[in-house]
Amino acid sequence: MGNSLSILHRLTGVALALGLLALGFWLVSLAGGEQSYVAATKVFASPVGFLFLVGWTFAFLYHLLNGVRHLFWDAGYGYERTQRHVSGWFAVLGALGLTLCVWALIWHFAP
């Protein structure tokens, strides 16, 4: 499990970097005027764009939770096998749960 989570941490880091490109695209479209912004909004509102945004949210939250896990390790806590497994599952399931919560809130409050 440890190697899988390490690989997932690296993959989510790459996804966050790609997401910064998408964020840059959105900001440039915002500065480009109404037509540019509407076009970018259509891209992000498409099924592929929506999946990208949900995936980017998961990547952010997993990377955050796994980073906190590593901070605990740096402080000398959580090295035992059972603790490593529990904290690994917490990072994965916590990121999934938080992603669902974030998008449920967005969906609920969207106009």
C-alpha positions in Angstrom: 0.0 0.0 0.0 2.9 2.4 0.8 4.2 2.4 -2.8 0.8 2.9 -4.2 0.2 6.0 -2.0 3.6 7.4 -2.9 2.8 7.0 -6.6 -0.6 8.6 -6.0 1.0 11.5 -4.2 3.3 12.1 -7.1 0.4 11.8 -9.7 -1.7 14.2 -7.7 1.2 16.6 -7.7 1.3 16.4 -11.5 -2.4 16.9 -11.7 -2.1 20.0 -9.5 0.5 21.4 -11.9 -1.8 20.7 -14.9 -4.7 22.3 -13.0 -2.6 25.5 -12.7 -2.5 25.6 -16.4 -6.3 25.4 -16.4 -6.5 28.1 -13.8 -4.3 30.3 -15.9 -6.5 29.6 -18.9 -9.6 30.7 -16.9 -7.9 33.8 -15.6 -6.7 34.8 -19.1 -10.3 34.3 -20.4 -11.6 36.4 -17.6 -9.2 39.2 -18.6 -10.1 38.7 -22.3 -13.6 39.9 -22.0 -17.1 38.4 -21.9 -16.9 36.2 -25.0 -13.6 34.7 -23.9 -15.0 34.1 -20.4 -18.2 32.4 -21.8 -16.1 30.2 -24.0 -13.9 29.1 -21.1 -17.0 28.5 -18.9 -18.4 26.2 -21.6 -15.1 24.2 -21.5 -15.3 23.8 -17.8 -19.0 23.1 -17.8 -18.6 20.3 -20.3 -18.6 16.7 -19.0 -14.9 16.4 -19.6 -14.3 19.8 -18.0 -16.5 18.8 -15.0 -14.5 15.6 -14.5 -11.3 17.5 -14.7 -12.5 19.9 -12.0 -13.6 17.1 -9.7 -10.3 15.3 -10.3 -8.4 18.4 -9.6 -10.4 18.9 -6.3 -9.5 15.3 -5.3 -5.9 15.8 -6.3 -5.7 18.9 -4.1 -7.4 17.3 -1.1 -5.4 14.1 -1.3 -2.1 15.9 -1.7 -3.1 18.1 1.3 -4.1 15.2 3.6 -1.1 13.1 2.6 1.2 16.1 3.1 -0.2 16.4 6.7 0.5 12.7 7.1 4.1 13.3 6.1 4.4 16.2 8.5 3.4 13.9 11.3 6.1 11.5 10.2 8.6 14.3 10.2 7.7 15.0 13.8 8.3 11.3 14.6 4.7 10.1 14.8 2.9 7.4 12.9 5.7 5.2 11.8 4.3 1.9 13.0 2.8 -0.4 10.3 -0.8 -0.1 11.6 -0.6 3.6 11.9 0.9 4.0 8.4 -2.0 1.9 7.0 -4.7 3.8 8.9 -3.3 7.2 8.0 -3.0 6.1 4.3 -6.6 5.0 4.2 -7.6 8.2 6.0 -5.9 10.3 3.3 -7.5 8.4 0.5 -11.0 8.1 1.9 -10.8 11.6 3.5 -10.0 13.1 0.1 -12.8 11.2 -1.6 -15.3 12.2 1.1 -14.2 15.9 1.1 -14.3 16.0 -2.7 -17.9 14.8 -2.6 -18.7 17.3 0.1 -17.1 20.2 -1.8 -19.0 19.3 -5.0 -22.3 18.8 -3.2 -21.9 22.3 -1.8 -21.1 23.7 -5.1 -24.0 21.9 -6.7 -26.3 23.0 -4.0 -25.4 26.7 -4.1 -25.0 27.0 -7.9 -27.5 29.3 -9.6 
